[in-house]
Amino acid sequence: MAGTRVAVIGGGIGGLATAAALQRTDADVTIYERSSQLSEIGAGIQLTPNAVRVLNALGCGDGLEEFGFRPESITGLDWRTGKLLFRKPLIEVCRERYGADYFHIHRADLHRVLLRRVEGTPVRLGAACTGLDTGGAGPATVTLADGSKVEADAVIGADGIHSMVRQAVIGAQPARFTGHVCWRTTIPVDKPRPELAEPRTTIWLGPKGHVVTYYVHAGTAINLIAIIEADEWTEESWTAPSSREAMIATFAGWHPKMLTLFQMATDVFKWGLFDRDPLPRWTKGRTTLLGDAAHPMLPYLSQGAGMAIEDAFVLARALEAHADAAAALAAYETVRRPRTSQVQLASRAQGESFHLTSPWARLRRNLRFAVRSLTSRDKGFETDWLYAHDVTQQARPALQAAA
Ligand SMILES: Cc1cc2nc3c(=O)[nH]c(=O)nc-3n(C[C@H](O)[C@H](O)[C@H](O)COP(=O)(O)OP(=O)(O)OC[C@H]3O[C@@H](n4cnc5c(N)ncnc54)[C@H](O)[C@@H]3O)c2cc1C
């Protein structure tokens, strides 16, 4: 693959992870980012062991130590009474079972960590991709907003849920409003303050909604995500400024500890949550999709960024293994599509389980949680299939099998 020209469209987490994974190859990589500066908006992200393992392999471990926060457990609480519904211990269990930690990190910090790893890779800012010839026997051609054209041997569409590259690959298809909206904010604190939020992932589970809190910025801010079901999303954009008062009014009657935290919120943003059914294909000629462009999902298994990071690793190994870029992209898709499709559908199912309204269904679910909590240390989590998946070991044999 020496000298293979790779155009990465989008400088978000998926695009930067792709460039980081291609660092050890001889590929000639350029990132094209629509925004005039590389930055991420203010919200947290949970990185589960399957993603952390890849970030460690990409040399980002020090950055996770510097900016991340290790939660002691994932804990489910009843929305009204605060009663404990389940507790999954994380720190030792993740190390013993998965050989990698579980981290919370602010998105801007993760972005910074990845950016450090791709130092030297050209990043063209204010360079929106506006058109694309996906290539075939010859190279692909990317058209940029200023009208200039760039040839590439491989184009990677890491341009998010409203991907322009996806349109060129499979045609226009709007994303689906899931009926879920969420408020997101971060609350600065000088150190973890258990009277506000415990040093863990806390999930308050209620009818038609749930609220998640955890620490970011190495324990100096609490990240808050409050999700509720709604009939429609009327905003033009998929994110809009909102207010603390609107958030508090929506969650009236929920537990006072949670509402105390809501009172401390200042900059509150509201998001409509969109996803897609798994796509039938991601690749056309010398162009493929990665991250949310390929498989946008509800965030309830904390896997959107994790899947983009796994994709990036496998894609880089595929380009390394194949002299022909088109064959590399096809092999990458063969390896990645089944896993990400499974995660997309499982994320939806998780939302349904979190938001149950029938008291009987909730009771059954809570009993299941209780049994799992008692046995999880010995038998592993129900998310074993997610966390134990190790692309750093499996990519090469899986790509060989796909060839
Ligand atoms: C409420 C919420 C909570 C979440 N929590 C988690 C979590 O805990 N763990 C987790 O793993 N994931 C989580 N996610 C999902 C995660 O944020 C996304 O899956 C991830 O950011 C996808 O990365 P990406 O690089 O594919 O896309 P994006 O982050 O959307 O990046 C796309 C980039 O492409 C650029 N771009 C767009 N169009 C063009 C164009 N035409 N030309 C050039 N550039 C373009 C954009 O400016 C952007 O920089 C959450 C999502 C939400 C909404």
The ligand as an SDF file (V2000), in Angstrom:
LIG
                    3D

 53 58  0  0  0  0  0  0  0  0999 V2000
  -26.3150   11.7130   23.6520 C   0  0  0  0  0  0  0  0  0  0  0  0
  -25.1900   10.9170   23.0540 C   0  0  0  0  0  0  0  0  0  0  0  0
  -24.3530   10.2060   23.8850 C   0  0  0  0  0  0  0  0  0  0  0  0
  -23.3200    9.4190   23.3530 C   0  0  0  0  0  0  0  0  0  0  0  0
  -22.5350    8.6870   24.1940 N   0  0  0  0  0  0  0  0  0  0  0  0
  -21.5940    7.8600   23.6790 C   0  0  0  0  0  0  0  0  0  0  0  0
  -20.7750    7.0710   24.5440 C   0  0  0  0  0  0  0  0  0  0  0  0
  -20.9100    7.1360   25.7740 O   0  0  0  0  0  0  0  0  0  0  0  0
  -19.8500    6.2410   23.9840 N   0  0  0  0  0  0  0  0  0  0  0  0
  -19.6800    6.1550   22.6260 C   0  0  0  0  0  0  0  0  0  0  0  0
  -18.8130    5.3800   22.1690 O   0  0  0  0  0  0  0  0  0  0  0  0
  -20.4430    6.9050   21.7810 N   0  0  0  0  0  0  0  0  0  0  0  0
  -21.3870    7.7480   22.2710 C   0  0  0  0  0  0  0  0  0  0  0  0
  -22.1410    8.5140   21.4260 N   0  0  0  0  0  0  0  0  0  0  0  0
  -21.9600    8.3720   19.9580 C   0  0  0  0  0  0  0  0  0  0  0  0
  -20.7640    9.1390   19.4360 C   0  0  0  0  0  0  0  0  0  0  0  0
  -20.8280   10.4790   19.8340 O   0  0  0  0  0  0  0  0  0  0  0  0
  -20.7290    9.0510   17.9160 C   0  0  0  0  0  0  0  0  0  0  0  0
  -20.9830    7.7350   17.5110 O   0  0  0  0  0  0  0  0  0  0  0  0
  -19.3620    9.4640   17.3750 C   0  0  0  0  0  0  0  0  0  0  0  0
  -19.1040   10.8080   17.6820 O   0  0  0  0  0  0  0  0  0  0  0  0
  -19.3030    9.2530   15.8630 C   0  0  0  0  0  0  0  0  0  0  0  0
  -18.0860    9.7480   15.3850 O   0  0  0  0  0  0  0  0  0  0  0  0
  -17.9090   10.0420   13.8400 P   0  0  0  0  0  0  0  0  0  0  0  0
  -16.5030   10.5090   13.6950 O   0  0  0  0  0  0  0  0  0  0  0  0
  -18.3870    8.8900   13.0500 O   0  0  0  0  0  0  0  0  0  0  0  0
  -18.9320   11.2190   13.5140 O   0  0  0  0  0  0  0  0  0  0  0  0
  -18.9550   12.7170   14.0360 P   0  0  0  0  0  0  0  0  0  0  0  0
  -18.4650   12.8060   15.4300 O   0  0  0  0  0  0  0  0  0  0  0  0
  -20.3160   13.2500   13.7390 O   0  0  0  0  0  0  0  0  0  0  0  0
  -17.8680   13.4680   13.1220 O   0  0  0  0  0  0  0  0  0  0  0  0
  -18.1260   13.7510   11.7660 C   0  0  0  0  0  0  0  0  0  0  0  0
  -17.1820   14.8650   11.3110 C   0  0  0  0  0  0  0  0  0  0  0  0
  -17.3400   15.0430    9.9190 O   0  0  0  0  0  0  0  0  0  0  0  0
  -17.4490   16.4190    9.6350 C   0  0  0  0  0  0  0  0  0  0  0  0
  -18.2400   16.5430    8.3810 N   0  0  0  0  0  0  0  0  0  0  0  0
  -19.5660   16.3420    8.2210 C   0  0  0  0  0  0  0  0  0  0  0  0
  -19.9110   16.4790    6.9310 N   0  0  0  0  0  0  0  0  0  0  0  0
  -18.7600   16.7670    6.2610 C   0  0  0  0  0  0  0  0  0  0  0  0
  -18.4640   17.0050    4.8910 C   0  0  0  0  0  0  0  0  0  0  0  0
  -19.4190   16.9950    3.9400 N   0  0  0  0  0  0  0  0  0  0  0  0
  -17.1720   17.2510    4.5430 N   0  0  0  0  0  0  0  0  0  0  0  0
  -16.1790   17.2690    5.4760 C   0  0  0  0  0  0  0  0  0  0  0  0
  -16.4200   17.0650    6.8010 N   0  0  0  0  0  0  0  0  0  0  0  0
  -17.6900   16.7990    7.1740 C   0  0  0  0  0  0  0  0  0  0  0  0
  -18.1420   17.0130   10.8510 C   0  0  0  0  0  0  0  0  0  0  0  0
  -17.9120   18.4090   10.9580 O   0  0  0  0  0  0  0  0  0  0  0  0
  -17.4840   16.2090   11.9660 C   0  0  0  0  0  0  0  0  0  0  0  0
  -16.2770   16.8030   12.3920 O   0  0  0  0  0  0  0  0  0  0  0  0
  -23.1430    9.3460   21.9380 C   0  0  0  0  0  0  0  0  0  0  0  0
  -23.9780   10.1000   21.0980 C   0  0  0  0  0  0  0  0  0  0  0  0
  -24.9830   10.8900   21.6390 C   0  0  0  0  0  0  0  0  0  0  0  0
  -25.8580   11.6730   20.7190 C   0  0  0  0  0  0  0  0  0  0  0  0
  1  2  1  0
  2  3  1  0
  2 52  2  0
  3  4  2  0
  4  5  1  0
  4 50  1  0
  5  6  2  0
  6  7  1  0
  6 13  1  0
  7  8  2  0
  7  9  1  0
  9 10  1  0
 10 11  2  0
 10 12  1  0
 12 13  2  0
 13 14  1  0
 14 15  1  0
 14 50  1  0
 15 16  1  0
 16 17  1  0
 16 18  1  0
 18 19  1  0
 18 20  1  0
 20 21  1  0
 20 22  1  0
 22 23  1  0
 23 24  1  0
 24 25  2  0
 24 26  1  0
 24 27  1  0
 27 28  1  0
 28 29  2  0
 28 30  1  0
 28 31  1  0
 31 32  1  0
 32 33  1  0
 33 34  1  0
 33 48  1  0
 34 35  1  0
 35 36  1  0
 35 46  1  0
 36 37  1  0
 36 45  1  0
 37 38  2  0
 38 39  1  0
 39 40  1  0
 39 45  2  0
 40 41  1  0
 40 42  2  0
 42 43  1  0
 43 44  2  0
 44 45  1  0
 46 47  1  0
 46 48  1  0
 48 49  1  0
 50 51  2  0
 51 52  1  0
 52 53  1  0
M  END
$$$$
